[in-house]
Amino acid sequence: MQRSVVSRLARHGGMALSDLPPAYLAPSLHFSTMRNNVQSSNFSTTPVAAGRGGRDMNRTRGVSAIHRTGPRFKLSASKYPLPQPVSPEKMQTRPSTPEHGLWAFFPPSREALSVPEFDMDFGRPWAIQELREKSWDDLHKLWWVCVKERNRISTSNYERERLKPGYGDHEAQARDRAVLVTQKSIKHVLRERWYAWEEATRLYEHGVRPEGQGYGDMMEEEVPEQTSEVTKEEAKDTKA
Protein backbone atom coordinates (compact mmCIF):
# COMPACT_ATOMS: atom_id res chain seq x y z
CA MET A 1 0.00 0.00 0.00
CA GLN A 2 2.84 2.39 0.77
CA ARG A 3 4.51 1.66 -2.58
CA SER A 4 1.34 2.53 -4.50
CA VAL A 5 1.06 5.82 -2.65
CA VAL A 6 4.68 6.69 -3.41
CA SER A 7 4.29 5.88 -7.09
CA ARG A 8 1.10 7.97 -7.31
CA LEU A 9 2.87 10.94 -5.75
CA ALA A 10 5.74 10.56 -8.19
CA ARG A 11 3.42 10.59 -11.20
CA HIS A 12 1.34 13.60 -10.16
CA GLY A 13 4.16 15.63 -8.63
CA GLY A 14 6.69 15.06 -11.39
CA MET A 15 9.39 14.07 -8.90
CA ALA A 16 11.93 11.33 -9.29
CA LEU A 17 11.89 8.36 -6.98
CA SER A 18 15.23 9.41 -5.55
CA ASP A 19 13.74 12.78 -4.46
CA LEU A 20 10.84 11.20 -2.61
CA PRO A 21 10.90 10.67 1.15
CA PRO A 22 11.16 7.19 2.65
CA ALA A 23 8.22 4.87 2.21
CA TYR A 24 7.15 5.05 5.85
CA LEU A 25 6.61 8.84 5.52
CA ALA A 26 4.40 8.54 2.45
CA PRO A 27 1.03 8.54 4.33
CA SER A 28 1.82 11.76 6.17
CA LEU A 29 2.93 13.45 2.96
CA HIS A 30 -0.20 12.27 1.20
CA PHE A 31 -2.49 13.60 3.94
CA SER A 32 -0.75 16.97 4.05
CA THR A 33 -1.30 17.48 0.32
CA MET A 34 -4.91 16.49 0.68
CA ARG A 35 -5.32 18.87 3.58
CA ASN A 36 -4.05 21.82 1.54
CA ASN A 37 -6.74 21.30 -1.10
CA VAL A 38 -9.60 21.50 1.41
CA GLN A 39 -11.43 24.82 1.39
CA SER A 40 -11.36 26.58 4.79
CA SER A 41 -12.71 29.85 6.15
CA ASN A 42 -12.59 31.80 9.41
CA PHE A 43 -15.19 30.97 12.03
CA SER A 44 -18.07 33.39 12.14
CA THR A 45 -21.57 33.16 13.56
CA THR A 46 -22.79 35.60 10.89
CA PRO A 47 -21.10 34.77 7.56
CA VAL A 48 -23.20 37.38 5.74
CA ALA A 49 -21.54 40.16 7.71
CA ALA A 50 -18.20 39.45 6.03
CA GLY A 51 -19.45 40.76 2.69
CA ARG A 52 -21.13 43.90 4.08
CA GLY A 53 -18.30 45.74 5.70
CA GLY A 54 -18.29 43.80 8.98
CA ARG A 55 -21.72 45.00 10.10
CA ASP A 56 -23.51 42.83 12.60
CA MET A 57 -26.83 41.79 11.05
CA ASN A 58 -28.06 39.62 13.90
CA ARG A 59 -31.09 41.40 15.41
CA THR A 60 -31.23 39.12 18.42
CA ARG A 61 -27.65 39.77 19.48
CA GLY A 62 -27.07 41.70 22.69
CA VAL A 63 -24.22 44.02 23.61
CA SER A 64 -21.06 43.21 21.67
CA ALA A 65 -17.68 44.55 22.73
CA ILE A 66 -16.19 43.71 19.32
CA HIS A 67 -18.82 45.42 17.13
CA ARG A 68 -19.69 48.05 19.75
CA THR A 69 -23.38 47.39 19.45
CA GLY A 70 -26.01 47.81 22.13
CA PRO A 71 -29.19 45.87 22.82
CA ARG A 72 -31.84 45.85 20.09
CA PHE A 73 -34.67 46.43 22.57
CA LYS A 74 -35.18 48.73 25.55
CA LEU A 75 -34.39 47.35 28.92
CA SER A 76 -36.59 47.77 31.97
CA ALA A 77 -34.09 50.17 33.58
CA SER A 78 -34.57 52.66 30.74
CA LYS A 79 -38.18 53.35 31.79
CA TYR A 80 -37.07 55.21 34.92
CA PRO A 81 -34.99 58.39 34.84
CA LEU A 82 -31.55 58.20 36.36
CA PRO A 83 -30.86 60.33 39.46
CA GLN A 84 -29.02 63.56 38.82
CA PRO A 85 -26.19 64.74 41.10
CA VAL A 86 -27.01 67.63 43.39
CA SER A 87 -24.72 70.61 43.54
CA PRO A 88 -23.21 71.51 46.93
CA GLU A 89 -25.15 74.81 46.94
CA LYS A 90 -28.51 73.00 46.82
CA MET A 91 -27.66 70.38 49.43
CA GLN A 92 -29.36 70.66 52.79
CA THR A 93 -27.11 71.56 55.68
CA ARG A 94 -26.95 69.01 58.45
CA PRO A 95 -26.55 69.96 62.10
CA SER A 96 -23.08 69.38 63.45
CA THR A 97 -22.51 66.95 66.28
CA PRO A 98 -19.42 68.10 68.18
CA GLU A 99 -20.04 65.53 70.94
CA HIS A 100 -20.43 62.55 68.63
CA GLY A 101 -19.05 59.28 69.96
CA LEU A 102 -16.90 58.64 66.89
CA TRP A 103 -14.68 61.59 67.84
CA ALA A 104 -13.25 59.34 70.55
CA PHE A 105 -11.34 57.51 67.82
CA PHE A 106 -9.42 60.70 67.01
CA PRO A 107 -6.99 62.83 69.03
CA PRO A 108 -8.28 65.92 70.88
CA SER A 109 -7.32 67.97 67.82
CA ARG A 110 -9.88 65.89 65.84
CA GLU A 111 -7.37 65.18 63.11
CA ALA A 112 -6.59 61.73 61.76
CA LEU A 113 -2.84 62.15 62.24
CA SER A 114 -1.79 62.63 65.86
CA VAL A 115 1.30 64.58 66.83
CA PRO A 116 4.23 62.90 68.66
CA GLU A 117 3.75 65.14 71.72
CA PHE A 118 0.26 63.71 72.27
CA ASP A 119 1.35 60.08 71.76
CA MET A 120 4.18 60.42 74.28
CA ASP A 121 1.93 61.95 76.95
CA PHE A 122 0.86 58.75 78.73
CA GLY A 123 1.55 57.03 82.03
CA ARG A 124 2.64 53.52 82.92
CA PRO A 125 0.49 50.44 82.28
CA TRP A 126 -1.79 49.06 84.98
CA ALA A 127 -0.11 46.48 87.21
CA ILE A 128 -1.61 43.09 87.99
CA GLN A 129 -1.68 43.83 91.73
CA GLU A 130 -3.75 46.97 91.09
CA LEU A 131 -6.19 45.19 88.80
CA ARG A 132 -6.83 42.42 91.32
CA GLU A 133 -8.62 44.95 93.52
CA LYS A 134 -10.96 46.03 90.71
CA SER A 135 -14.46 44.67 90.27
CA TRP A 136 -15.75 42.94 87.18
CA ASP A 137 -17.47 46.11 85.93
CA ASP A 138 -14.31 48.18 86.35
CA LEU A 139 -12.22 45.64 84.44
CA HIS A 140 -14.86 45.53 81.71
CA LYS A 141 -14.83 49.32 81.31
CA LEU A 142 -11.04 49.51 81.38
CA TRP A 143 -10.77 46.81 78.71
CA TRP A 144 -12.96 48.72 76.27
CA VAL A 145 -11.12 51.95 76.99
CA CYS A 146 -7.95 50.14 75.89
CA VAL A 147 -9.69 48.83 72.77
CA LYS A 148 -10.82 52.34 71.83
CA GLU A 149 -7.32 53.71 72.39
CA ARG A 150 -5.74 51.05 70.20
CA ASN A 151 -8.28 51.82 67.47
CA ARG A 152 -7.32 55.48 67.66
CA ILE A 153 -3.63 54.57 67.37
CA SER A 154 -4.41 52.36 64.35
CA THR A 155 -6.22 55.26 62.70
CA SER A 156 -3.18 57.50 63.15
CA ASN A 157 -0.85 54.77 61.89
CA TYR A 158 -2.96 54.30 58.75
CA GLU A 159 -2.95 58.03 58.07
CA ARG A 160 0.79 58.20 58.77
CA GLU A 161 1.45 55.39 56.29
CA ARG A 162 -0.60 57.22 53.66
CA LEU A 163 0.98 60.64 54.11
CA LYS A 164 4.50 59.41 55.01
CA PRO A 165 5.42 62.48 57.12
CA GLY A 166 8.49 60.76 58.55
CA TYR A 167 7.72 61.19 62.26
CA GLY A 168 5.55 59.74 65.00
CA ASP A 169 6.21 56.01 64.47
CA HIS A 170 8.28 55.50 67.63
CA GLU A 171 5.90 57.43 69.87
CA ALA A 172 2.81 55.62 68.56
CA GLN A 173 4.44 52.21 69.01
CA ALA A 174 5.44 53.02 72.60
CA ARG A 175 1.90 54.09 73.48
CA ASP A 176 0.43 50.99 71.83
CA ARG A 177 2.78 48.72 73.79
CA ALA A 178 1.69 50.29 77.09
CA VAL A 179 -1.99 49.77 76.25
CA LEU A 180 -1.29 46.21 75.18
CA VAL A 181 0.45 45.45 78.51
CA THR A 182 -2.65 46.68 80.36
CA GLN A 183 -4.87 44.39 78.30
CA LYS A 184 -2.63 41.41 79.00
CA SER A 185 -2.75 42.20 82.74
CA ILE A 186 -6.57 42.33 82.63
CA LYS A 187 -6.68 38.93 80.96
CA HIS A 188 -4.26 37.58 83.56
CA VAL A 189 -6.48 38.74 86.45
CA LEU A 190 -9.62 37.34 84.83
CA ARG A 191 -7.85 34.04 84.24
CA GLU A 192 -6.90 33.87 87.91
CA ARG A 193 -10.48 34.49 88.97
CA TRP A 194 -11.74 31.84 86.59
CA TYR A 195 -9.33 29.23 87.96
CA ALA A 196 -10.27 30.20 91.53
CA TRP A 197 -13.96 29.83 90.76
CA GLU A 198 -13.41 26.42 89.15
CA GLU A 199 -11.38 25.24 92.15
CA ALA A 200 -14.01 26.49 94.62
CA THR A 201 -16.77 24.77 92.64
CA ARG A 202 -14.85 21.50 92.57
CA LEU A 203 -14.22 21.58 96.34
CA TYR A 204 -17.86 22.43 97.06
CA GLU A 205 -19.08 19.52 94.96
CA HIS A 206 -16.79 17.17 96.91
CA GLY A 207 -18.29 18.31 100.22
CA VAL A 208 -15.43 20.53 101.39
CA ARG A 209 -16.60 23.45 103.53
CA PRO A 210 -14.53 26.26 105.05
CA GLU A 211 -13.64 25.85 108.68
CA GLY A 212 -15.20 28.18 111.26
CA GLN A 213 -18.40 30.13 111.10
CA GLY A 214 -18.51 31.53 107.59
CA TYR A 215 -21.17 33.26 105.58
CA GLY A 216 -22.79 29.99 104.58
CA ASP A 217 -22.94 28.72 108.18
CA MET A 218 -24.54 31.97 109.35
CA MET A 219 -27.22 31.73 106.70
CA GLU A 220 -27.93 28.11 107.59
CA GLU A 221 -28.36 29.07 111.29
CA GLU A 222 -30.56 32.07 110.54
CA VAL A 223 -33.01 30.19 108.36
CA PRO A 224 -34.35 27.83 111.11
CA GLU A 225 -34.79 30.75 113.52
CA GLN A 226 -36.84 32.64 110.96
CA THR A 227 -38.97 29.60 110.23
CA SER A 228 -39.57 28.98 113.93
CA GLU A 229 -40.75 32.55 114.47
CA VAL A 230 -43.09 32.26 111.52
CA THR A 231 -44.42 29.00 112.93
CA LYS A 232 -45.13 30.63 116.35
CA GLU A 233 -47.00 33.49 114.70
CA GLU A 234 -49.09 31.05 112.66
CA ALA A 235 -49.88 29.05 115.82
CA LYS A 236 -51.09 32.19 117.63
CA ASP A 237 -53.35 33.04 114.69
CA THR A 238 -54.76 29.52 114.75
CA LYS A 239 -55.60 29.67 118.50
CA ALA A 240 -57.24 33.03 118.08
C-alpha positions in Angstrom: 0.0 0.0 0.0 2.8 2.4 0.8 4.5 1.7 -2.6 1.3 2.5 -4.5 1.1 5.8 -2.7 4.7 6.7 -3.4 4.3 5.9 -7.1 1.1 8.0 -7.3 2.9 10.9 -5.8 5.7 10.6 -8.2 3.4 10.6 -11.2 1.3 13.6 -10.2 4.2 15.6 -8.6 6.7 15.1 -11.4 9.4 14.1 -8.9 11.9 11.3 -9.3 11.9 8.4 -7.0 15.2 9.4 -5.6 13.7 12.8 -4.5 10.8 11.2 -2.6 10.9 10.7 1.2 11.2 7.2 2.6 8.2 4.9 2.2 7.1 5.1 5.9 6.6 8.8 5.5 4.4 8.5 2.4 1.0 8.5 4.3 1.8 11.8 6.2 2.9 13.4 3.0 -0.2 12.3 1.2 -2.5 13.6 3.9 -0.7 17.0 4.1 -1.3 17.5 0.3 -4.9 16.5 0.7 -5.3 18.9 3.6 -4.1 21.8 1.5 -6.7 21.3 -1.1 -9.6 21.5 1.4 -11.4 24.8 1.4 -11.4 26.6 4.8 -12.7 29.9 6.2 -12.6 31.8 9.4 -15.2 31.0 12.0 -18.1 33.4 12.1 -21.6 33.2 13.6 -22.8 35.6 10.9 -21.1 34.8 7.6 -23.2 37.4 5.7 -21.5 40.2 7.7 -18.2 39.4 6.0 -19.5 40.8 2.7 -21.1 43.9 4.1 -18.3 45.7 5.7 -18.3 43.8 9.0 -21.7 45.0 10.1 -23.5 42.8 12.6 -26.8 41.8 11.1 -28.1 39.6 13.9 -31.1 41.4 15.4 -31.2 39.1 18.4 -27.7 39.8 19.5 -27.1 41.7 22.7 -24.2 44.0 23.6 -21.1 43.2 21.7 -17.7 44.5 22.7 -16.2 43.7 19.3 -18.8 45.4 17.1 -19.7 48.1 19.8 -23.4 47.4 19.4 -26.0 47.8 22.1 -29.2 45.9 22.8 -31.8 45.8 20.1 -34.7 46.4 22.6 -35.2 48.7 25.5 -34.4 47.4 28.9 -36.6 47.8 32.0 -34.1 50.2 33.6 -34.6 52.7 30.7 -38.2 53.4 31.8 -37.1 55.2 34.9 -35.0 58.4 34.8 -31.5 58.2 36.4 -30.9 60.3 39.5 -29.0 63.6 38.8 -26.2 64.7 41.1 -27.0 67.6 43.4 -24.7 70.6 43.5 -23.2 71.5 46.9 -25.1 74.8 46.9 -28.5 73.0 46.8 -27.7 70.4 49.4 -29.4 70.7 52.8 -27.1 71.6 55.7 -27.0 69.0 58.4 -26.6 70.0 62.1 -23.1 69.4 63.4 -22.5 67.0 66.3 -19.4 68.1 68.2 -20.0 65.5 70.9 -20.4 62.5 68.6 -19.0 59.3 70.0 -16.9 58.6 66.9 -14.7 61.6 67.8 -13.2 59.3 70.6 -11.3 57.5 67.8 -9.4 60.7 67.0 -7.0 62.8 69.0 -8.3 65.9 70.9 -7.3 68.0 67.8 -9.9 65.9 65.8 -7.4 65.2 63.1 -6.6 61.7 61.8 -2.8 62.1 62.2 -1.8 62.6 65.9 1.3 64.6 66.8 4.2 62.9 68.7 3.7 65.1 71.7 0.3 63.7 72.3 1.3 60.1 71.8 4.2 60.4 74.3 1.9 62.0 76.9 0.9 58.8 78.7 1.5 57.0 82.0 2.6 53.5 82.9 0.5 50.4 82.3 -1.8 49.1 85.0 -0.1 46.5 87.2 -1.6 43.1 88.0 -1.7 43.8 91.7 -3.7 47.0 91.1 -6.2 45.2 88.8 -6.8 42.4 91.3 -8.6 44.9 93.5 -11.0 46.0 90.7 -14.5 44.7 90.3 -15.7 42.9 87.2 -17.5 46.1 85.9 -14.3 48.2 86.3 -12.2 45.6 84.4 -14.9 45.5 81.7 -14.8 49.3 81.3 -11.0 49.5 81.4 -10.8 46.8 78.7 -13.0 48.7 76.3 -11.1 51.9 77.0 -8.0 50.1 75.9 -9.7 48.8 72.8 -10.8 52.3 71.8 -7.3 53.7 72.4 -5.7 51.1 70.2 -8.3 51.8 67.5 -7.3 55.5 67.7 -3.6 54.6 67.4 -4.4 52.4 64.4 -6.2 55.3 62.7 -3.2 57.5 63.1 -0.9 54.8 61.9 -3.0 54.3 58.8 -2.9 58.0 58.1 0.8 58.2 58.8 1.5 55.4 56.3 -0.6 57.2 53.7 1.0 60.6 54.1 4.5 59.4 55.0 5.4 62.5 57.1 8.5 60.8 58.5 7.7 61.2 62.3 5.5 59.7 65.0 6.2 56.0 64.5 8.3 55.5 67.6 5.9 57.4 69.9 2.8 55.6 68.6 4.4 52.2 69.0 5.4 53.0 72.6 1.9 54.1 73.5 0.4 51.0 71.8 2.8 48.7 73.8 1.7 50.3 77.1 -2.0 49.8 76.3 -1.3 46.2 75.2 0.4 45.5 78.5 -2.7 46.7 80.4 -4.9 44.4 78.3 -2.6 41.4 79.0 -2.8 42.2 82.7 -6.6 42.3 82.6 -6.7 38.9 81.0 -4.3 37.6 83.6 -6.5 38.7 86.4 -9.6 37.3 84.8 -7.8 34.0 84.2 -6.9 33.9 87.9 -10.5 34.5 89.0 -11.7 31.8 86.6 -9.3 29.2 88.0 -10.3 30.2 91.5 -14.0 29.8 90.8 -13.4 26.4 89.2 -11.4 25.2 92.2 -14.0 26.5 94.6 -16.8 24.8 92.6 -14.8 21.5 92.6 -14.2 21.6 96.3 -17.9 22.4 97.1 -19.1 19.5 95.0 -16.8 17.2 96.9 -18.3 18.3 100.2 -15.4 20.5 101.4 -16.6 23.4 103.5 -14.5 26.3 105.0 -13.6 25.8 108.7 -15.2 28.2 111.3 -18.4 30.1 111.1 -18.5 31.5 107.6 -21.2 33.3 105.6 -22.8 30.0 104.6 -22.9 28.7 108.2 -24.5 32.0 109.3 -27.2 31.7 106.7 -27.9 28.1 107.6 -28.4 29.1 111.3 -30.6 32.1 110.5 -33.0 30.2 108.4 -34.3 27.8 111.1 -34.8 30.8 113.5 -36.8 32.6 111.0 -39.0 29.6 110.2 -39.6 29.0 113.9 -40.8 32.6 114.5 -43.1 32.3 111.5 -44.4 29.0 112.9 -45.1 30.6 116.3 -47.0 33.5 114.7 -49.1 31.0 112.7 -49.9 29.0 115.8 -51.1 32.2 117.6 -53.4 33.0 114.7 -54.8 29.5 114.8 -55.6 29.7 118.5 -57.2 33.0 118.1 
